[in-house]
Amino acid sequence: MLRGARQVGKTWLVEKLAKEHFTYFLKVDFEKNPGLMALFEGDLNPVQICAELEISTGVDSVAGKTLLFFDEIQNAPRAIMSLRYFYENMPELHVIAAGSLLEFVFSEISFPVGRIQMQEIYPMNFAEFLLALNFRKASEVVNSPIVEVSDQIHNFLIEKLRTYWLTGGMPECVKVYSETQSLKQTFQVQDEIIESYRFDFNKYKPQTDVNCLNMVFATTAATIGQQTKYTGLANDYTIPTIRKAYESLLLAKVARKVKSVVQVGTPLEVYASDKKFKNVFLDIGLMNRIMRLDYNEALNHSNLLAIYRGQLAEQYTGQEFVSATNTQLYYWCRDAKNSKAEVDYLLQSNGEIFPVEVKDGPSGRLRSLHLYRESFKPNVCFVFYTGKQAQLADEKIVFLPLYFAGSLAKYGYNQV
């Protein structure tokens, strides 16, 4: 089962897989053909279901040669329940299901735990963006363990990163930009996607206040990188109403909560707070459109990290971490009187926890990172910036170019 927000490319991936590896492709789209839901109103016998699908679609279901695909399966809860019987009674038949807003359905049905392999699908990360633009070698650099790069390659990657921050990684947006090189046309697609997300608000279950949802949706995108509370996400609504709206966005995969910790230890979840948090939006391009970023400023600003007070850099880093690890994100904060401090992210690897900051560079202030070092004595600290790889060896601080965020999360760092 492929899970993920709307329009992140789930259907395209399955269709590509079917074309390359299967003789027959039996696609059941419950959104385009809601009448097919009637096939699942009986006893969920997979043999009978396949027989009726063969008649209604004209496609054979042959074990080992057919890929059976249930698309938009959130519209057919009993089809989700039927997956266990396909697993138990027709194990040789390849079956894939995909849908958005699935989490709203899971609470209403008996879910076949242990019989379905889940795969989360995200917007295209920076390496995939480069690949889509036919920069294959550059993509390999970004998607490999961290290495030293030449000035020419570094400058090229920083400029492409600037473009990625505007287009984002939604597949249709990347496709339009790749074909037209037009940011204007790309932004039009982003607006259409955002509107489709707002249209989905009426489908969120249990029903949430749509006006509150709209406000939380916009505020979540606008406050990336800022510590907040539920009361900071919307005005004139009760905390339970705001919380319900926010948690609906989390369930719909539109946003991801970054939990705060004061004390650091493994596992971090034990030390996490639910009262104060930050957010990572689904996609940096969509985030920009909701915020109405001045793209001329973004294209012409000499310092990427200065755009929107560093919010884009922190969103990008978090988005790359999510794509690489599919794990809960955390950050460290200390609210001591007259001594507030915050480290943007905490990465967990092989039982160790590493602090990660997104800053202007070696000359920038790193007061919070130094306070963290003094308190928890990490083996190494990381700072992402727009410069090339560098180290403050005595302080065990490694500076890395922003385009290696996904690589650090995926492969770690072995050069200290």
C-alpha positions as CSV (number, residue, x, y, z in Angstrom):
1,M,0.0,0.0,0.0
2,L,1.4,3.4,-1.1
3,R,0.5,6.2,1.3
4,G,1.1,9.9,0.9
5,A,-0.6,13.2,0.3
6,R,-2.5,13.9,-2.9
7,Q,-0.5,14.3,-6.1
8,V,2.9,13.1,-4.9
9,G,3.1,10.6,-7.7
10,K,1.7,7.4,-6.3
11,T,-0.4,6.4,-9.4
12,W,2.4,7.3,-11.8
13,L,4.8,5.1,-10.0
14,V,2.5,2.1,-10.1
15,E,1.7,2.6,-13.8
16,K,5.4,2.8,-14.6
17,L,6.1,-0.4,-12.6
18,A,3.3,-2.2,-14.4
19,K,4.5,-1.1,-17.9
20,E,8.1,-2.3,-17.2
21,H,7.5,-5.5,-15.4
22,F,4.0,-7.0,-16.0
23,T,2.1,-8.4,-19.0
24,Y,-1.3,-7.2,-17.7
25,F,-2.3,-4.2,-15.7
26,L,-5.7,-4.4,-14.0
27,K,-6.4,-0.9,-12.6
28,V,-9.4,-0.3,-10.3
29,D,-9.9,3.5,-9.8
30,F,-12.6,3.9,-7.1
31,E,-12.8,7.7,-7.7
32,K,-13.4,7.5,-11.4
33,N,-15.4,4.3,-11.2
34,P,-17.3,4.3,-7.9
35,G,-19.7,1.6,-9.2
36,L,-16.8,-0.9,-8.8
37,M,-17.2,-0.6,-5.0
38,A,-20.3,-2.9,-5.3
39,L,-17.9,-5.8,-6.0
40,F,-16.7,-5.6,-2.4
41,E,-20.2,-5.6,-0.7
42,G,-20.3,-9.3,-0.5
43,D,-18.0,-11.8,1.4
44,L,-14.8,-10.4,-0.1
45,N,-13.8,-13.6,-1.9
46,P,-10.7,-12.6,-3.9
47,V,-11.3,-15.2,-6.6
48,Q,-14.8,-14.0,-7.2
49,I,-13.7,-10.3,-7.1
50,C,-11.0,-11.0,-9.8
51,A,-13.5,-12.9,-12.0
52,E,-15.9,-10.0,-11.9
53,L,-13.1,-7.5,-12.5
54,E,-12.0,-9.5,-15.6
55,I,-15.5,-9.3,-17.0
56,S,-16.0,-5.6,-16.3
57,T,-12.5,-4.4,-17.4
58,G,-11.5,-7.0,-20.0
59,V,-8.1,-7.5,-18.4
60,D,-6.9,-11.0,-17.3
61,S,-5.7,-11.6,-13.7
62,V,-2.9,-14.0,-14.1
63,A,-0.7,-14.8,-11.2
64,G,2.9,-13.6,-11.8
65,K,1.9,-11.7,-14.9
66,T,-0.9,-9.3,-13.8
67,L,-0.5,-6.3,-11.5
68,L,-3.8,-5.6,-9.7
69,F,-4.0,-2.0,-8.7
70,F,-6.6,-0.5,-6.4
71,D,-6.3,3.3,-6.8
72,E,-8.0,5.9,-4.5
73,I,-8.8,3.0,-2.2
74,Q,-9.7,5.4,0.6
75,N,-13.1,5.6,-1.2
76,A,-13.7,1.9,-0.7
77,P,-13.0,0.8,2.9
78,R,-14.2,-2.7,2.2
79,A,-11.6,-3.0,-0.6
80,I,-8.9,-2.2,2.1
81,M,-10.4,-5.0,4.2
82,S,-10.3,-7.4,1.2
83,L,-6.5,-7.1,0.9
84,R,-6.0,-9.6,3.7
85,Y,-7.9,-12.2,1.7
86,F,-5.9,-11.5,-1.4
87,Y,-2.8,-12.1,0.7
88,E,-4.1,-15.3,2.3
89,N,-6.0,-16.9,-0.7
90,M,-4.2,-15.5,-3.8
91,P,-0.6,-14.9,-2.6
92,E,0.8,-15.3,-6.1
93,L,-1.1,-12.4,-7.5
94,H,0.7,-9.0,-7.2
95,V,-1.6,-6.4,-5.6
96,I,-0.8,-2.7,-4.9
97,A,-3.2,-0.2,-3.3
98,A,-2.8,3.5,-3.2
99,G,-4.7,6.4,-1.8
100,S,-4.6,9.7,0.1
101,L,-6.5,10.6,3.3
102,L,-6.1,6.9,4.2
103,E,-5.5,7.6,7.9
104,F,-9.1,8.9,8.2
105,V,-10.4,5.5,7.0
106,F,-8.2,3.3,9.0
107,S,-10.0,4.2,12.2
108,E,-13.3,3.0,10.8
109,I,-12.4,-0.5,9.6
110,S,-10.7,-3.7,10.6
111,F,-7.3,-3.1,9.1
112,P,-5.3,-6.2,7.9
113,V,-2.2,-5.7,10.1
114,G,0.8,-7.8,9.1
115,R,-0.5,-8.6,5.7
116,I,0.3,-5.3,4.0
117,Q,3.7,-3.7,3.3
118,M,3.4,0.1,3.7
119,Q,5.4,2.5,1.6
120,E,5.3,6.3,2.2
121,I,5.6,8.4,-0.9
122,Y,6.9,12.0,-0.6
123,P,7.4,14.9,-3.1
124,M,10.6,14.6,-5.1
125,N,13.7,15.5,-3.1
126,F,16.5,17.6,-4.5
127,A,18.4,14.6,-6.0
128,E,15.2,13.4,-7.8
129,F,14.6,17.0,-9.0
130,L,18.0,17.1,-10.6
131,L,17.4,13.7,-12.2
132,A,14.1,14.9,-13.6
133,L,16.0,17.8,-15.2
134,N,18.5,15.3,-16.7
135,F,21.4,16.3,-14.5
136,R,22.1,12.7,-13.7
137,K,25.7,13.1,-12.5
138,A,24.7,16.0,-10.3
139,S,21.9,13.9,-8.9
140,E,24.4,11.1,-8.1
141,V,26.6,13.5,-6.2
142,V,23.7,14.7,-4.0
143,N,22.4,11.2,-3.5
144,S,25.7,9.6,-2.4
145,P,27.8,9.8,0.8
146,I,29.2,13.2,1.4
147,V,32.3,14.1,-0.6
148,E,34.4,17.2,-1.4
149,V,33.2,18.9,-4.6
150,S,34.9,21.5,-6.8
151,D,33.9,25.2,-6.7
152,Q,32.3,24.8,-10.1
153,I,30.1,21.9,-9.0
154,H,29.3,23.6,-5.7
155,N,28.1,26.8,-7.4
156,F,26.0,24.8,-9.9
157,L,24.3,22.8,-7.1
158,I,23.6,26.0,-5.1
159,E,21.9,27.6,-8.1
160,K,19.8,24.5,-8.8
161,L,18.9,24.4,-5.2
162,R,17.6,28.0,-5.5
163,T,15.3,26.8,-8.4
164,Y,14.2,23.8,-6.5
165,W,13.1,25.9,-3.5
166,L,10.7,27.7,-5.9
167,T,9.4,24.8,-8.0
168,G,9.3,22.3,-5.1
169,G,9.1,18.6,-5.6
170,M,5.5,17.9,-6.5
171,P,5.9,15.8,-9.7
172,E,3.5,17.8,-11.9
173,C,5.3,21.0,-11.0
174,V,8.7,19.5,-11.7
175,K,7.3,18.1,-15.0
176,V,6.0,21.5,-16.1
177,Y,9.2,23.3,-15.2
178,S,11.3,20.7,-16.9
179,E,9.3,21.0,-20.1
180,T,8.8,24.8,-20.1
181,Q,11.5,26.3,-17.9
182,S,8.7,28.7,-16.8
183,L,8.3,29.5,-13.2
184,K,5.0,31.2,-13.9
185,Q,3.5,28.1,-15.4
186,T,4.9,26.1,-12.4
187,F,3.3,28.4,-10.0
188,Q,-0.1,28.0,-11.7
189,V,0.2,24.2,-11.1
190,Q,1.1,24.9,-7.5
191,D,-2.0,27.0,-7.1
192,E,-4.2,24.3,-8.5
193,I,-2.7,21.7,-6.1
194,I,-3.2,24.0,-3.1
195,E,-6.8,24.6,-4.2
196,S,-7.4,20.8,-4.5
197,Y,-6.0,20.4,-0.9
198,R,-8.5,23.0,0.4
199,F,-11.3,21.2,-1.5
200,D,-10.4,18.0,0.4
201,F,-11.0,19.7,3.7
202,N,-14.7,18.7,3.5
203,K,-13.6,15.1,3.4
204,Y,-11.6,15.1,6.6
205,K,-13.1,12.8,9.3
206,P,-14.4,13.3,11.9
207,Q,-15.7,16.6,10.4
208,T,-13.5,19.6,11.4
209,D,-14.3,23.3,11.2
210,V,-13.3,24.2,7.6
211,N,-12.7,27.8,8.3
212,C,-10.4,26.9,11.2
213,L,-8.7,24.3,8.9
214,N,-8.0,27.0,6.3
215,M,-6.4,29.3,8.8
216,V,-4.3,26.5,10.3
217,F,-3.3,25.4,6.8
218,A,-2.0,28.9,6.0
219,T,-0.4,29.5,9.4
220,T,1.4,26.2,9.3
221,A,3.1,27.1,6.0
222,A,3.9,30.6,7.2
223,T,5.5,29.6,10.5
224,I,8.0,27.0,9.4
225,G,11.1,27.3,11.6
226,Q,9.2,29.0,14.4
227,Q,8.4,27.3,17.7
228,T,4.6,27.5,18.2
229,K,1.7,26.3,20.3
230,Y,-1.8,25.3,19.2
231,T,-3.0,28.8,20.1
232,G,-0.5,30.2,17.6
233,L,-2.1,28.4,14.7
234,A,-5.4,30.2,14.5
235,N,-7.4,33.0,16.1
236,D,-10.9,33.0,17.6
237,Y,-11.1,29.2,17.9
238,T,-10.9,27.0,21.0
239,I,-7.8,24.9,21.5
240,P,-9.6,21.6,20.9
241,T,-10.9,23.0,17.6
242,I,-7.5,24.2,16.5
243,R,-5.8,21.0,17.6
244,K,-8.4,18.9,15.7
245,A,-7.7,20.9,12.6
246,Y,-4.0,20.7,12.9
247,E,-4.0,16.9,13.6
248,S,-6.2,16.5,10.5
249,L,-3.5,18.2,8.4
250,L,-1.0,15.8,9.9
251,L,-3.2,12.8,9.1
252,A,-3.6,14.1,5.5
253,K,0.3,14.2,5.3
254,V,0.1,18.0,4.4
255,A,2.4,18.8,7.4
256,R,4.6,17.0,9.8
257,K,5.1,18.0,13.4
258,V,8.7,18.5,14.7
259,K,8.6,17.8,18.4
260,S,10.6,19.7,21.0
261,V,12.9,18.2,23.6
262,V,14.6,19.8,26.5
263,Q,16.5,16.8,27.8
264,V,18.2,14.7,25.3
265,G,18.5,10.9,25.4
266,T,17.5,7.8,23.4
267,P,14.9,7.3,22.4
268,L,14.1,11.0,21.9
269,E,10.3,10.3,21.9
270,V,10.5,9.7,25.6
271,Y,11.7,13.3,26.1
272,A,9.4,14.9,23.5
273,S,6.9,17.6,24.4
274,D,3.4,17.9,22.8
275,K,2.9,21.5,24.0
276,K,5.5,23.3,21.9
277,F,6.5,22.2,18.4
278,K,7.6,23.3,15.0
279,N,6.4,22.2,11.6
280,V,7.7,20.9,8.2
281,F,5.3,21.5,5.4
282,L,4.7,18.8,2.7
283,D,6.6,20.7,0.0
284,I,8.7,23.8,-0.1
285,G,7.2,25.0,-3.4
286,L,3.7,24.8,-2.1
287,M,4.8,26.5,1.1
288,N,6.2,29.4,-0.9
289,R,2.9,29.8,-2.9
290,I,0.8,29.8,0.3
291,M,3.2,32.5,1.7
292,R,3.2,34.4,-1.6
293,L,6.9,34.6,-1.7
294,D,8.4,37.2,-3.9
295,Y,10.2,34.9,-6.3
296,N,12.2,37.8,-7.8
297,E,13.8,38.2,-4.4
298,A,14.5,34.5,-4.1
299,L,16.0,34.4,-7.6
300,N,18.2,37.5,-7.1
301,H,19.1,37.4,-3.4
302,S,22.8,36.6,-2.9
303,N,22.2,34.6,0.3
304,L,19.7,31.7,0.2
305,L,19.7,31.5,4.0
306,A,18.5,35.1,4.3
307,I,15.3,34.6,2.3
308,Y,12.4,34.7,4.7
309,R,14.7,34.8,7.7
310,G,16.0,31.3,7.0
311,Q,12.6,29.6,6.9
312,L,13.1,28.2,3.4
313,A,16.4,26.7,4.4
314,E,14.9,25.0,7.5
315,Q,11.9,23.8,5.5
316,Y,14.2,22.3,2.9
317,T,16.5,20.6,5.4
318,G,13.5,19.1,7.3
319,Q,11.9,18.0,4.0
320,E,15.1,16.2,2.9
321,F,15.4,14.5,6.4
322,V,11.8,13.2,6.1
323,S,12.4,11.9,2.6
324,A,15.6,10.2,3.6
325,T,14.5,8.6,6.9
326,N,10.7,8.6,7.1
327,T,11.0,9.1,10.9
328,Q,9.8,11.6,13.5
329,L,11.7,14.8,13.6
330,Y,12.9,16.6,16.8
331,Y,14.6,19.8,17.8
332,W,16.1,21.0,21.0
333,C,14.9,24.1,22.9
334,R,15.7,25.6,26.2
335,D,13.4,28.2,27.7
336,A,15.4,29.2,30.7
337,K,14.9,32.7,32.0
338,N,17.0,35.2,30.0
339,S,18.7,32.3,28.2
340,K,16.6,30.9,25.4
341,A,18.3,28.5,23.0
342,E,17.2,26.3,20.1
343,V,18.9,23.8,17.8
344,D,17.0,23.3,14.6
345,Y,17.1,19.5,14.3
346,L,18.3,16.4,16.1
347,L,19.4,13.5,14.0
348,Q,19.5,10.0,15.4
349,S,22.0,7.4,14.0
350,N,23.4,4.2,15.5
351,G,22.2,5.1,18.9
352,E,23.8,8.6,18.8
353,I,22.1,12.0,18.6
354,F,23.6,14.8,16.5
355,P,22.5,18.4,16.6
356,V,22.0,20.1,13.3
357,E,21.8,23.9,12.7
358,V,21.0,25.8,9.5
359,K,23.0,29.0,9.6
360,D,24.8,31.7,7.5
361,G,28.2,30.0,7.9
362,P,31.3,29.7,10.0
363,S,31.2,33.4,10.8
364,G,27.5,33.3,12.0
365,R,26.5,33.1,15.6
366,L,26.2,29.5,16.9
367,R,25.4,30.3,20.5
368,S,22.6,27.7,20.8
369,L,24.8,25.0,19.3
370,H,27.6,25.8,21.8
371,L,25.2,25.6,24.7
372,Y,24.0,22.3,23.4
373,R,27.6,21.0,23.1
374,E,28.3,22.1,26.7
375,S,25.2,20.4,28.0
376,F,25.2,17.1,26.1
377,K,28.8,16.6,24.7
378,P,27.9,15.2,21.2
379,N,30.7,13.6,19.2
380,V,30.0,15.9,16.3
381,C,27.7,18.8,15.4
382,F,26.5,19.8,12.0
383,V,25.8,23.2,10.4
384,F,24.2,23.5,7.0
385,Y,25.0,26.7,5.0
386,T,25.6,27.8,1.5
387,G,29.4,27.4,1.6
388,K,31.6,24.4,0.9
389,Q,32.4,21.6,3.4
390,A,34.6,22.8,6.3
391,Q,35.4,22.0,9.9
392,L,36.1,23.5,13.3
393,A,38.0,20.5,14.4
394,D,38.7,21.7,17.9
395,E,35.0,22.2,18.5
396,K,33.9,19.1,16.5
397,I,31.6,21.2,14.3
398,V,31.3,20.3,10.6
399,F,29.9,22.7,8.1
400,L,28.1,21.2,5.1
401,P,26.5,22.7,2.0
402,L,22.8,22.6,2.1
403,Y,22.5,20.2,-0.8
404,F,23.9,17.4,1.3
405,A,21.1,17.5,3.9
406,G,19.5,14.3,2.5
407,S,22.9,12.6,2.2
408,L,23.7,13.3,5.9
409,A,20.4,11.8,7.0
410,K,20.7,8.8,4.7
411,Y,24.4,7.9,5.0
412,G,25.7,9.8,8.0
413,Y,29.2,11.4,8.1
414,N,32.4,9.4,8.3
415,Q,35.1,12.0,7.8
416,V,35.6,13.2,11.4
